C-alpha cells in the first residue's frame, strides 16, 4: 500500500488544525490568560509535523484506492484527536493524559461528553478550543458522509451516491460542492450566533454555542449547560439550529439552487421531523399528566431536550433523569436513533430505520403472497441490490459494539445504568448519559481511566460508522 497520499492528506488536516489555534491564542491574550503560550507552542508543534507531511509527500500522484481511503479516514481522525489534546494537557487546567485525550476525542467527534468541571471559570482559550473542535468535526462529518462513505459503501451510505453525483454535475466539480456546503455551514453558524446575541448571550458565549449548535456537538461554556442561561429565546434558537444541523446539507445546496421542494419532499426529512414532533407531544403529555408540570414549562423542557438528544447535541436545560422511568426510557432510545444522513448528527440514522422498515414490510407481504415480487423502495426509488444487507449488517454490528462496550464498562466497575448509557452515548456520539454520575447534571470526570479509554474507542467507532474502523482489523485488508 502506498502511504504517501494518506500522509499528505493527514498533513493538510494537521495544518488546518494548527491554524485554528490562532483564535484561542487571541482569546487568552485578550483575557490576559497565560495559556496563550501553550496554544502558540502547540500551534508551532502541530504545523511543523503537518507541514513536514505535506512537503515530503506533495509530489505524489493523488489517486486514492478504496483501501487507502479506509486507512486515511480512520488515521486522520485519530491523529487529529491526539494533536488537539495537547492544549488540554499543557494548559493551566492540569488535565491528565487520559482526560486530555477524552476531551479531544469527544470534541472532534462532536460527542459533547466532558471531563472538565468548573467551566464557568475556565480560561476563554480552552472554552473556545472545545467549540472549535466540534465545529471542525461537524464540517468534517458532512464531507465524509457525502464523499467518503458512499464511495466506501459503508452501512448503506451508497444509497446517497446518486444524490452526490447529481449535485456534482450541477456544480461542475466536487470542490465546488464542498465549497458550497462549507459556505452554508459558515452562514448558519453566523446566523445562529446573531440570534443567540439577540437572546441576551454575550458575544463570546454566542459564538461558542453557535459553533457547537450547528455541529450538534453540545459543548457549553457553563457546567449547567443551557440551564445557566434559563432564557426561553436562547432555547428556541438552539432548537431551530439543532434541527437545521440534523438535516442533510446536500438538500440545502439544492434548495439554494432553486429546488426548494427537495428539502420538503425528502422522505428522510419528513420521517425525522415526524418522529421529533411525535416524541415531543408524548413527552409533554407525560409531563403534564404524570408530573403535574405546567403546559408551557412542559413544552419548553420537552422540546429542547428531545431535539438535543435525537440530534446528538447533548445540551440540557434541566435534569431529565428526574422526570420518571418513561421519560428516561424514551431518551435512552432517542440516543440510538440519530438524525439524517449527510448531517452533523450521528447514531444509527433515520434512513436506516426506513430501509429496515421497508424490508420488513416486504417480508411480511412475501409470507402472505409467497409467489409475489415485492421490491423495497426508499424515497420513491427501488433500493439497489446490496444496500439491504449493508444496512442490516450495520444494525447487527452497532448492537454488537454496544453490547461489548456496555459489558466492558460494567466489568471495569460501573453500575448498570452508567454502563448502558455510557456505551450508547459514546457510540452514538450524544454527550450526557443517564444516572447520577454521567447524567445531564454530572460529568465523565469521576469515571476510571480504563472506562474513558474504552469510551474513546466507542466515540471514534460511532463517528466513523463502525465499518470504516473495523475493516482495518481484517487480515485480508492488508494483503495484496
Residue pairs with C-beta under 8 A, 6 or more apart in sequence:
1 67
1 68
1 71
1 478
2 60
2 68
4 57
4 60
5 57
5 60
5 62
5 63
5 64
5 68
5 72
6 68
6 71
6 72
6 75
7 53
7 56
7 57
8 53
8 54
8 57
8 58
8 60
8 62
9 72
9 76
10 50
10 53
10 72
10 75
10 76
10 79
11 49
11 50
11 51
11 52
11 53
11 54
11 55
11 57
12 50
12 54
13 50
13 76
13 79
13 80
14 46
14 47
14 49
14 50
14 53
14 79
14 80
14 83
15 46
15 47
15 50
15 51
15 54
16 50
16 136
17 46
17 50
17 80
17 83
17 84
17 136
18 42
18 43
18 44
18 46
18 47
18 50
18 83
19 43
19 47
20 132
20 136
21 39
21 40
21 42
21 43
21 46
21 87
21 129
22 43
23 128
23 132
24 35
24 36
24 39
24 87
24 124
24 125
24 126
24 128
24 129
24 132
25 36
25 39
25 40
25 43
25 125
26 36
27 124
27 125
27 127
27 128
27 204
28 34
28 35
28 36
28 39
28 123
28 124
28 125
29 36
30 124
31 123
31 124
31 125
33 92
33 123
33 124
33 125
34 92
35 87
35 91
35 92
35 123
35 125
35 126
36 125
38 87
38 90
38 91
38 92
39 87
39 125
39 129
41 90
42 83
42 86
42 87
42 90
45 86
46 83
46 86
49 83
64 72
66 151
66 152
67 477
69 148
69 151
69 152
70 152
70 468
70 471
70 472
70 477
71 472
73 144
73 148
73 152
73 464
73 468
74 460
74 464
74 468
74 469
74 472
77 108
77 109
77 140
77 460
77 463
77 464
78 460
80 108
81 101
81 104
81 105
81 108
81 109
81 460
82 101
82 104
84 104
84 107
84 108
84 129
84 133
85 97
85 100
85 101
85 103
85 104
85 105
86 100
87 125
87 126
87 129
88 95
88 99
88 100
88 103
88 104
88 126
88 129
89 95
89 96
89 97
89 100
91 123
91 125
91 126
92 123
93 116
93 122
93 123
93 126
95 103
95 115
95 116
96 449
98 449
98 452
98 453
99 115
99 116
99 445
99 452
101 456
102 113
102 115
102 444
102 452
102 453
102 455
102 456
103 114
103 115
103 116
103 130
104 133
105 111
105 456
105 459
105 460
106 112
106 113
106 114
106 431
106 459
107 130
107 133
107 134
107 137
107 217
107 219
108 133
108 134
108 136
108 137
108 140
109 137
109 346
109 429
109 459
109 460
109 462
109 463
110 134
110 137
110 138
110 141
110 215
110 216
110 217
110 218
110 312
110 344
110 346
110 429
110 463
111 217
111 218
111 312
111 314
111 425
111 426
111 429
111 430
111 431
111 459
111 463
112 134
112 212
112 217
112 218
112 219
112 312
112 313
112 314
112 429
112 430
112 431
112 432
113 314
113 425
113 426
113 431
113 432
113 433
113 438
113 444
113 455
113 459
114 130
114 219
114 443
114 444
114 445
115 443
115 444
115 445
115 452
116 122
116 126
116 443
116 445
117 223
117 443
117 445
118 223
119 127
119 220
119 221
119 222
119 223
120 221
120 222
120 223
120 228
122 221
124 204
127 204
127 208
127 221
128 204
128 207
128 208
130 208
130 212
130 219
131 207
131 208
131 209
131 211
131 212
131 217
131 219
132 211
133 219
134 211
134 212
134 215
134 217
134 218
134 219
135 189
135 211
135 212
135 214
135 215
135 217
137 215
137 217
137 463
138 185
138 214
138 215
138 216
138 217
138 245
138 344
139 181
139 182
139 185
139 215
139 344
141 344
141 346
141 463
142 181
142 185
142 249
142 342
142 343
142 344
143 178
143 181
144 464
145 157
145 160
145 341
145 342
145 343
146 160
146 164
146 177
146 181
146 249
146 250
146 342
147 164
147 174
147 178
149 155
149 157
149 465
149 468
150 157
150 158
150 159
150 160
150 161
150 164
151 161
152 467
152 468
153 386
153 390
154 390
154 394
154 465
154 466
154 467
154 468
155 352
155 390
155 391
155 393
155 394
155 465
155 466
155 467
156 351
156 352
156 355
156 387
156 390
156 391
156 394
157 341
157 465
158 384
158 386
158 387
158 390
159 341
159 351
159 355
159 378
159 383
159 384
159 387
160 250
160 341
160 342
163 250
164 177
164 250
167 177
167 250
167 253
167 254
168 174
168 177
170 257
171 177
171 180
171 253
177 253
180 253
180 256
181 249
181 250
181 252
181 253
184 249
184 252
184 253
184 256
185 214
185 249
188 214
188 241
188 244
188 245
189 210
189 211
189 214
190 210
191 241
192 209
192 210
192 213
192 214
192 237
192 241
193 206
193 207
193 210
194 206
195 237
195 240
195 241
196 205
196 206
196 209
196 210
196 234
196 237
197 203
197 206
198 233
199 229
199 231
199 233
199 234
199 237
200 229
200 231
200 233
200 234
201 209
201 229
201 231
201 234
204 221
205 221
208 219
208 220
208 221
209 220
209 221
209 238
210 241
211 217
212 218
212 219
212 220
212 313
213 237
213 238
213 241
213 242
213 245
213 313
213 315
214 241
214 244
214 245
214 344
215 245
215 344
216 242
216 245
216 246
216 311
216 312
216 313
216 339
216 343
216 344
216 345
217 313
217 314
217 344
217 431
218 225
218 308
218 312
218 313
218 314
218 315
218 430
218 431
218 432
220 226
220 228
220 315
222 228
222 229
223 443
224 441
225 315
225 316
225 317
225 440
226 234
226 235
226 238
226 304
226 315
226 316
226 317
227 316
227 317
227 318
229 235
230 317
232 300
235 300
235 304
235 317
238 304
238 307
238 308
238 313
238 315
239 303
239 304
239 307
242 307
242 308
242 311
242 313
242 315
243 273
243 276
243 307
243 311
245 311
245 313
245 339
245 343
245 344
245 345
246 272
246 310
246 311
246 339
246 340
246 343
246 344
246 345
247 263
247 269
247 272
247 339
247 340
247 343
248 266
248 268
248 269
248 340
248 341
248 342
248 343
249 342
249 343
250 342
251 262
251 263
251 266
251 269
251 342
252 263
254 262
254 263
255 262
255 263
263 269
264 270
266 379
267 354
267 378
267 379
267 380
268 340
268 341
268 350
268 351
268 354
268 379
269 340
271 350
271 353
271 354
272 339
272 340
272 350
275 310
275 337
275 350
276 306
276 307
276 310
279 306
279 310
279 330
279 334
280 299
280 302
280 303
280 306
280 307
282 330
283 298
283 302
283 305
283 306
283 327
283 330
284 295
284 298
284 299
284 302
286 323
286 324
286 326
286 327
287 293
287 297
287 298
287 301
287 302
287 323
287 327
288 294
288 295
288 298
290 324
290 326
291 298
291 323
291 324
293 301
300 317
301 317
301 318
301 320
304 315
304 317
305 316
305 317
305 318
305 320
305 331
306 331
306 334
307 313
308 314
308 315
308 316
309 331
309 334
309 335
309 430
310 334
310 337
310 338
310 339
310 345
310 347
311 338
311 339
311 345
312 335
312 338
312 339
312 345
312 346
312 347
312 428
312 429
312 430
312 431
313 431
314 425
314 430
314 431
314 432
316 432
316 440
316 441
318 440
319 439
319 440
319 441
320 327
320 328
320 331
320 440
321 328
321 434
321 435
321 436
321 439
321 440
321 441
328 434
331 434
332 420
332 421
332 424
332 434
335 347
335 421
335 424
335 425
335 428
335 430
336 347
336 348
336 424
336 428
337 347
337 348
337 350
337 353
338 345
338 346
338 347
338 348
338 349
338 350
338 428
339 345
339 347
339 349
339 350
340 349
340 350
340 351
341 349
341 350
341 351
346 428
346 429
346 430
346 462
346 463
347 428
347 429
347 430
347 462
348 394
348 395
348 398
348 428
351 378
352 391
352 394
352 395
354 378
355 376
355 378
355 383
355 387
355 388
355 391
356 391
356 392
356 395
358 376
358 377
358 378
358 383
359 376
359 388
359 391
359 392
361 376
362 374
362 375
362 376
365 372
365 374
366 372
366 374
375 382
375 383
376 382
376 383
376 388
377 383
393 467
394 465
394 466
394 467
397 466
397 467
397 470
398 427
398 466
401 427
401 458
401 461
401 466
402 423
402 424
402 427
405 422
405 423
405 426
405 427
405 454
405 455
405 458
406 419
406 420
406 422
406 423
406 424
407 419
408 454
409 418
409 419
409 422
409 423
409 451
409 454
409 455
410 416
410 419
412 448
412 450
412 451
412 454
413 448
414 422
414 437
414 447
414 451
415 435
417 434
417 435
418 433
418 434
418 435
418 437
418 438
420 434
421 433
421 434
421 435
421 438
421 439
422 433
422 438
422 444
422 447
422 451
422 455
423 458
424 430
424 433
425 431
425 432
425 433
425 438
426 455
426 456
426 458
426 459
426 462
427 458
427 459
427 461
427 462
428 462
429 459
429 462
429 463
432 438
432 439
432 440
432 442
433 439
435 442
436 442
437 446
437 447
438 444
438 447
444 452
444 455
447 455
460 469
461 469
461 470
471 477
